[in-house]
């Protein structure tokens, strides 16, 4: 049995789910996804692919179950944590992303230290956070647990001398695991037919990845995000009037503003989607964002053209050397240049893979790190 304590970010469950799927399929190990944040719970409910994957590996435990009454919430939380504690006593492996490093959960579960694994939050490499702000909080890299699960060698805890005696598992980018792609990429037709029956997905489509329409720390003002999205949408409609457009909102996206913009576009080819990027990558011509999203790493790794049309602050551009924060996964980085953006969009050829298109060489099957075997013992 595996207990996974996720934080209030959807990305953490997205990173660990491929591991849990392999544990279920290879070893028959059941997992419990433990969360306490309403934002993560709402995001999981909307993301049907993640929701389906959780049902395959085990079940979700929402601490407090969203009760408004404080006493009812505390009582239910006590019963839930008591059950998780019992599972731990019986030898369950525990994975977390920092939730057990402090507070009540640390106090309760620290006695199971030898069975606790700290997992890296992101499935793909990312170094942009240090270029965004000067006020990055530095940690001492100490954590609860005796093991580290890393998706790449940039995880700070790997290099810390304080963790020299910890077990380290360099597992690789989890969302490039073959078993995970069989539950996402290769099931794209099923999900697209079910949730977007009105689009002809085999003719390709454009995917737009959103963040918030409010304040974004890399932009000069709070209106930039909405302006960039409107320009992006208008350009696609102008160049590809018959092309389907799938817009994937973030949990922070203001849906009232999004629906208003879609209505004003007067296009009947636009749909909001909550499908996983691994699914959307299957028949996408391109992925576009206005501020870098790690979602582009999925698409890029699966052979989809990725574009970031944005407008970074000048000092941010200086720090990134006129590149994206996630430059490794962005084919075209265009900063506030509509002419260049239009040219790039016109030059991109449609991508229509056949049903039996093989996956890329980067697909992972083996586990040289020994993580899966350790989790199964």
C-alpha positions as CSV (number, residue, x, y, z in Angstrom):
1,X,0.0,0.0,0.0
2,X,1.2,3.5,-0.8
3,X,0.0,6.8,0.8
4,X,0.6,10.0,-1.2
5,X,0.3,13.3,0.5
6,X,0.0,16.0,-2.2
7,X,0.0,19.8,-1.7
8,X,-2.5,22.2,-3.1
9,X,-0.9,22.1,-6.6
10,X,-2.3,19.8,-9.2
11,X,1.2,19.3,-10.7
12,X,2.3,17.1,-7.8
13,X,-0.4,14.4,-8.3
14,X,0.4,14.7,-12.1
15,X,4.0,13.9,-11.3
16,X,3.4,10.9,-9.1
17,X,0.5,9.2,-10.8
18,X,2.6,7.4,-13.4
19,X,4.6,5.8,-10.6
20,X,1.4,4.7,-8.9
21,X,0.0,3.3,-12.1
22,X,3.1,1.1,-12.6
23,X,2.9,0.0,-9.0
24,X,-0.7,-1.1,-9.5
25,X,-0.1,-2.8,-12.8
26,X,3.2,-4.5,-12.0
27,X,2.8,-5.3,-8.4
28,X,-0.9,-4.9,-7.6
29,X,-0.2,-2.2,-5.0
30,X,-3.1,0.1,-4.1
31,X,-2.6,3.8,-3.4
32,X,-4.4,6.4,-1.4
33,X,-4.1,10.0,-2.6
34,X,-4.3,12.3,0.4
35,X,-5.1,16.0,0.0
36,X,-6.5,18.8,2.1
37,X,-6.7,21.7,-0.2
38,X,-9.9,22.7,-2.0
39,X,-8.0,24.0,-5.0
40,X,-6.3,20.7,-5.7
41,X,-9.5,18.7,-5.1
42,X,-11.4,20.9,-7.6
43,X,-8.6,20.5,-10.1
44,X,-8.6,16.7,-9.8
45,X,-12.4,16.6,-10.3
46,X,-12.2,18.6,-13.5
47,X,-9.2,16.7,-15.0
48,X,-11.0,13.6,-16.1
49,X,-7.8,11.7,-17.1
50,X,-6.2,12.2,-13.7
51,X,-9.5,11.4,-12.0
52,X,-9.8,8.1,-14.0
53,X,-6.1,7.3,-13.2
54,X,-6.8,7.7,-9.5
55,X,-9.7,5.3,-9.7
56,X,-7.4,2.8,-11.4
57,X,-4.6,3.0,-8.7
58,X,-6.9,3.3,-5.6
59,X,-8.8,6.2,-4.2
60,X,-8.7,9.8,-3.0
61,X,-8.8,10.9,0.6
62,X,-9.9,14.5,1.0
63,X,-9.1,15.4,4.6
64,X,-12.2,17.0,6.2
65,X,-14.2,16.3,3.0
66,X,-14.9,20.0,2.5
67,X,-17.2,20.3,5.5
68,X,-18.1,23.9,6.3
69,X,-18.8,23.1,10.0
70,X,-15.5,23.3,11.9
71,X,-16.4,20.6,14.4
72,X,-17.7,18.2,11.7
73,X,-14.5,18.8,9.7
74,X,-12.2,18.2,12.6
75,X,-14.1,15.0,13.6
76,X,-13.9,13.6,10.1
77,X,-10.3,14.6,9.7
78,X,-9.4,12.8,12.9
79,X,-11.0,9.6,11.7
80,X,-9.3,9.8,8.3
81,X,-5.9,10.5,9.7
82,X,-6.4,7.7,12.3
83,X,-7.0,5.3,9.4
84,X,-3.9,6.5,7.5
85,X,-1.9,6.1,10.7
86,X,-3.1,2.5,10.9
87,X,-2.0,1.8,7.3
88,X,1.4,3.2,8.1
89,X,1.7,0.9,11.1
90,X,1.0,-2.0,8.8
91,X,4.0,-1.0,6.6
92,X,2.5,1.4,4.0
93,X,5.1,3.3,1.9
94,X,4.5,7.1,2.1
95,X,5.3,9.6,-0.6
96,X,5.1,13.4,-0.1
97,X,6.2,16.7,-1.7
98,X,7.0,18.6,1.6
99,X,3.6,18.2,3.4
100,X,5.3,16.0,6.1
101,X,8.2,18.3,6.7
102,X,6.4,20.3,9.4
103,X,3.2,20.8,11.3
104,X,0.7,18.2,12.5
105,X,1.3,15.7,9.7
106,X,5.0,15.8,10.5
107,X,4.3,15.2,14.2
108,X,2.0,12.2,13.4
109,X,3.9,10.4,10.7
110,X,7.6,11.1,11.4
111,X,7.9,7.8,13.3
112,X,7.6,6.1,9.9
113,X,10.6,7.9,8.6
114,X,12.2,4.8,7.0
115,X,9.2,4.3,4.8
116,X,8.8,7.9,3.8
117,X,9.9,9.2,0.3
118,X,10.3,12.8,-0.7
119,X,9.3,13.2,-4.3
120,X,10.3,16.0,-6.7
121,X,7.3,18.1,-7.6
122,X,7.8,18.5,-11.4
123,X,7.9,15.7,-13.9
124,X,10.2,17.5,-16.3
125,X,13.3,19.8,-15.8
126,X,12.6,23.4,-14.9
127,X,15.0,26.2,-13.9
128,X,12.8,29.3,-14.5
129,X,11.7,30.0,-10.9
130,X,15.0,31.5,-9.9
131,X,14.8,33.9,-12.9
132,X,11.4,35.2,-11.9
133,X,12.0,36.6,-8.5
134,X,14.8,37.7,-6.2
135,X,12.8,36.7,-3.1
136,X,13.1,32.9,-3.5
137,X,13.0,31.3,-0.1
138,X,16.0,29.1,0.4
139,X,15.5,26.0,2.4
140,X,18.0,23.8,4.2
141,X,17.1,20.9,2.1
142,X,16.2,18.8,5.1
143,X,13.1,16.7,4.9
144,X,11.0,14.0,6.6
145,X,12.0,10.6,5.2
146,X,14.9,8.4,4.3
147,X,14.5,8.4,0.5
148,X,14.4,10.8,-2.4
149,X,12.5,10.3,-5.7
150,X,13.9,12.6,-8.4
151,X,12.7,13.1,-11.9
152,X,16.0,14.8,-12.9
153,X,19.3,15.7,-11.3
154,X,18.3,19.4,-10.6
155,X,16.5,18.5,-7.4
156,X,18.4,20.5,-4.7
157,X,18.0,17.7,-2.1
158,X,20.2,15.4,-4.3
159,X,23.3,17.6,-3.9
160,X,22.9,18.6,-0.3
161,X,25.6,17.1,2.0
162,X,22.9,16.9,4.7
163,X,21.3,14.1,2.7
164,X,24.4,12.1,2.0
165,X,23.0,9.0,3.8
166,X,19.6,9.2,2.2
167,X,18.5,6.7,-0.5
168,X,18.3,8.4,-3.9
169,X,16.2,7.2,-6.8
170,X,16.7,9.1,-10.1
171,X,13.6,7.8,-11.8
172,X,13.4,10.2,-14.8
173,X,10.5,12.2,-16.3
174,X,7.5,10.3,-14.9
175,X,5.0,11.3,-17.6
176,X,7.2,9.8,-20.3
177,X,6.7,6.3,-18.8
178,X,5.2,3.8,-21.2
179,X,2.4,2.7,-18.8
180,X,1.4,6.3,-18.2
181,X,1.2,7.0,-21.9
182,X,-0.9,3.9,-22.4
183,X,-3.4,5.5,-20.1
184,X,-3.3,9.0,-21.7
185,X,-1.7,9.4,-25.1
186,X,-3.0,6.1,-26.5
187,X,-6.5,6.7,-25.1
188,X,-6.8,10.1,-26.8
189,X,-9.4,8.9,-29.2
190,X,-11.6,7.6,-26.4
191,X,-11.4,10.8,-24.4
192,X,-11.8,13.2,-27.4
193,X,-14.9,11.3,-28.6
194,X,-16.4,11.3,-25.2
195,X,-15.7,14.9,-24.1
196,X,-15.4,16.7,-27.5
197,X,-17.7,14.8,-29.8
198,X,-18.2,17.8,-32.1
199,X,-14.6,18.3,-33.2
200,X,-12.9,16.3,-36.0
201,X,-9.8,15.6,-34.0
202,X,-8.1,13.7,-36.9
203,X,-7.9,17.0,-38.8
204,X,-5.8,18.4,-35.9
205,X,-6.5,21.2,-33.5
206,X,-4.8,24.0,-31.7
207,X,-4.4,23.8,-27.9
208,X,-4.1,27.0,-25.9
209,X,-2.8,26.7,-22.3
210,X,-4.0,29.4,-19.9
211,X,-3.0,30.8,-16.6
212,X,-4.7,33.7,-14.8
213,X,-6.1,36.8,-16.5
214,X,-5.0,38.9,-13.4
215,X,-1.6,39.6,-12.0
216,X,1.3,37.6,-13.4
217,X,4.7,38.4,-11.9
218,X,6.5,38.4,-15.2
219,X,4.2,41.0,-16.9
220,X,4.3,44.7,-16.4
221,X,0.6,45.1,-15.6
222,X,-2.6,43.1,-14.8
223,X,-4.1,43.5,-18.3
224,X,-1.2,41.9,-20.2
225,X,-2.4,38.4,-19.8
226,X,-5.9,39.0,-21.2
227,X,-4.5,41.1,-24.1
228,X,-2.1,38.4,-25.1
229,X,-4.8,35.7,-25.0
230,X,-7.1,37.8,-27.1
231,X,-4.4,38.4,-29.7
232,X,-3.5,34.7,-29.7
233,X,-7.1,33.7,-30.3
234,X,-7.8,36.3,-32.9
235,X,-4.7,35.3,-34.8
236,X,-5.6,31.6,-34.9
237,X,-9.1,32.3,-36.0
238,X,-7.8,34.6,-38.8
239,X,-5.3,32.1,-40.1
240,X,-7.2,28.9,-39.4
241,X,-10.9,29.7,-39.5
242,X,-11.9,26.0,-39.8
243,X,-9.5,24.7,-37.2
244,X,-10.8,23.5,-33.9
245,X,-9.3,25.3,-30.8
246,X,-9.2,23.6,-27.4
247,X,-8.5,26.0,-24.5
248,X,-7.2,24.4,-21.3
249,X,-7.8,26.7,-18.3
250,X,-5.6,26.7,-15.2
251,X,-7.3,26.3,-11.7
252,X,-6.5,30.1,-11.4
253,X,-8.2,31.0,-14.7
254,X,-11.3,33.3,-14.3
255,X,-13.8,31.3,-16.3
256,X,-16.3,34.2,-16.5
257,X,-13.7,36.3,-18.4
258,X,-12.7,33.3,-20.5
259,X,-16.3,32.6,-21.6
260,X,-16.9,36.3,-22.3
261,X,-13.8,36.3,-24.6
262,X,-15.0,33.2,-26.4
263,X,-18.4,34.6,-26.9
264,X,-16.9,37.8,-28.4
265,X,-14.8,35.8,-30.8
266,X,-18.0,34.6,-32.5
267,X,-16.2,31.4,-33.5
268,X,-18.0,28.1,-33.2
269,X,-14.7,26.1,-33.3
270,X,-13.7,26.8,-29.7
271,X,-14.2,24.5,-26.8
272,X,-12.9,24.5,-23.2
273,X,-11.1,21.3,-22.3
274,X,-10.0,19.7,-19.1
275,X,-8.2,16.8,-20.7
276,X,-4.7,16.0,-19.8
277,X,-1.9,17.3,-22.0
278,X,-0.8,13.8,-22.7
279,X,-4.2,13.2,-24.3
280,X,-4.3,16.5,-26.1
281,X,-0.8,15.9,-27.6
282,X,-2.0,13.0,-29.6
283,X,-3.6,14.9,-32.4
284,X,-2.6,18.5,-31.7
285,X,-1.0,20.7,-34.4
286,X,0.5,23.0,-31.8
287,X,0.4,24.0,-28.1
288,X,0.4,27.7,-27.4
289,X,0.8,29.6,-24.1
290,X,1.2,33.2,-23.1
291,X,3.3,32.5,-20.0
292,X,5.3,29.3,-19.7
293,X,3.5,26.3,-18.5
294,X,5.1,22.9,-17.7
295,X,2.2,21.5,-19.8
296,X,4.4,22.4,-22.8
297,X,7.0,19.9,-21.7
298,X,4.5,17.0,-22.2
299,X,3.6,18.3,-25.7
300,X,7.1,18.9,-26.7
301,X,8.3,15.5,-25.5
302,X,5.6,13.9,-27.6
303,X,6.6,15.7,-30.8
304,X,4.1,18.6,-30.8
305,X,5.2,22.1,-31.8
306,X,5.2,24.5,-28.9
307,X,4.9,28.3,-28.9
308,X,5.1,30.8,-26.1
309,X,3.7,34.2,-27.3
310,X,4.3,36.5,-24.3
311,X,5.5,39.9,-23.1
312,X,8.1,39.5,-20.3
313,X,9.3,42.4,-18.3
314,X,12.7,43.8,-19.6
315,X,14.7,42.7,-16.7
316,X,13.1,39.2,-16.9
317,X,14.2,39.0,-20.6
318,X,17.7,40.0,-19.5
319,X,17.8,37.2,-17.0
320,X,16.5,34.5,-19.4
321,X,18.7,35.8,-22.2
322,X,15.7,36.4,-24.4
323,X,14.5,32.9,-24.0
324,X,11.5,31.2,-22.3
325,X,11.7,30.0,-18.7
326,X,11.2,26.6,-20.1
327,X,13.3,27.0,-23.2
328,X,14.1,23.3,-23.3
329,X,10.5,22.6,-24.3
330,X,9.6,25.7,-26.4
331,X,10.1,25.6,-30.1
332,X,9.2,29.2,-30.7
333,X,9.6,32.0,-28.1
334,X,8.0,35.2,-29.3
335,X,8.1,38.3,-27.1
336,X,5.5,40.9,-28.0
337,X,6.0,40.6,-31.7
338,X,2.7,40.1,-33.5
339,X,4.2,40.0,-37.0
340,X,6.6,37.2,-36.0
341,X,3.9,35.4,-34.2
342,X,1.7,35.5,-37.3
343,X,4.6,34.2,-39.5
344,X,5.3,31.3,-37.2
345,X,1.7,30.3,-37.1
346,X,1.4,30.4,-40.9
347,X,4.6,28.3,-41.3
348,X,3.6,25.5,-39.0
349,X,2.4,22.4,-40.8
350,X,-0.5,20.4,-39.6
351,X,0.4,17.3,-37.6
352,X,-1.9,14.3,-38.2
353,X,-0.4,11.2,-36.8
354,X,-1.9,7.9,-37.7
355,X,-3.6,5.7,-35.0
356,X,-0.5,3.4,-34.9
357,X,2.1,6.2,-34.8
358,X,5.0,4.9,-32.6
359,X,6.0,7.0,-29.6
360,X,9.3,8.8,-29.4
361,X,12.6,7.3,-28.3
362,X,12.3,9.0,-25.0
363,X,9.6,6.7,-23.7
364,X,10.7,5.0,-20.5
365,X,10.1,1.3,-19.7
366,X,12.8,0.1,-17.4
367,X,13.6,1.2,-13.9
368,X,17.3,1.2,-13.3
369,X,16.8,3.3,-10.2
370,X,15.2,0.4,-8.3
371,X,12.3,2.7,-7.1
372,X,9.4,0.4,-8.1
373,X,10.9,-2.6,-6.4
374,X,11.6,-0.6,-3.2
375,X,8.0,0.7,-3.1
376,X,6.7,-2.9,-3.5
377,X,8.6,-4.3,-0.5
